[in-house]
Amino acid sequence: MRPPSMTRSHFTYYPTAAGSGNAKKMNMFSAINNAMDLALQEDSTALLFGEDVGFGGVFRCSVNLRDKYGKDRVFNSPLCEQGIAGFAIGVANAGATAIAEIQFADYIFPSFDQIVNEAAKYRYRSGGLFDCGSLTFRVPCGAVGHGALYHSQSPEAYFAHTPGLRVVVPRGPIKAKGLLLACIRDPNPCIVFEPKTLYRAAVEEVPTEYYTSELGQADILRNGKDVTLIGWGTQVHVLLEVAELAKERHNIDCEVIDLVSVLPWDTNTICNSARKTGRVVIAHEAPFTQGFGSEIAAYIQDKCFLNLEAPVRRVTGWDTPFPHVFEPFYLPDKLRCLVAVKDIVNY
């Protein structure tokens, strides 16, 4: 029996059950705070910084950490994303651990050159003499109900095109803590896109000890035989509800996969499921054209073509700037996804 879900705006939250051991009830921003607390405690070189981070951050993810570890290790940065990224690269290159916050994903673009041309390529361009491992960017992303065009974007596909980076998106508190700690330990520069609508909406029993989640590994959250549903972040919860509706209303048995890691992504889990069901629906908040669903769809068509019963379907945001009052019509909600499931079965 799954834990009780919680309805919020366009999705219903489905918590992940905690494993064995000590656990504490946390929402997602508390789990992230706990992860950074453990990282700062374990690694005396670790630095945490970003706009308003010293004050706790606009989403309270770093609250109380400056008081605990001092203003030399947890501090505010200037309002300059390019400077935040450049400083983080220097910190990591000098051998320390950098945990940098970009306040909103929409504001990451001034730092784009630093991340994709410097951090991602440092090891390669130096022939392995230098690197930017121990560099993690935390980036709140996605729809929140009122963010409009400058506080709602999901830019993961831009960075998925960059060899040398790792890009992950958690679906809730347990995963957020494990992925963040894994990224902080990883020898490659990492970006953790955190769906900000989940900061308070997502509540789970989170293990209190230090643990990591495997990078590059997708999670099968619901087994099924008729259709594979693939999403990440908030969209995973939309798809879990779609799977329930498809079964109840149409007797369609859906398999739901949380991609978790966008770069590298888990081709084996995705293709094994596609070969089993023969039908795949991919959903994400980012726009349709060149969204990361395009890469997944192309790969499935290439590797699983003879097993498919229908073309891969994508349900996404539209190819427009993210709207304000029209946000409910922009998002790939359960009704749009359910229509895609019905259409692909009846193809």
Beta strands, then each sheet from edge to edge (+ up, - down):
strand 1: 6-8
strand 2: 11-13
strand 3: 23-27
strand 4: 47-50
strand 5: 74-76
strand 6: 98-101
strand 7: 135-141
strand 8: 166-168
strand 9: 190-195
strand 10: 203-207
strand 11: 219-222
strand 12: 227-231
strand 13: 254-258
strand 14: 261-263
strand 15: 280-287
strand 16: 313-317
sheet 1: 1+ 2-
sheet 2: 3+ 10-
sheet 3: 5+ 4+ 6+ 7+ 9+ 8+ 14-
sheet 4: 11+ 13- 12- 15- 16-
end
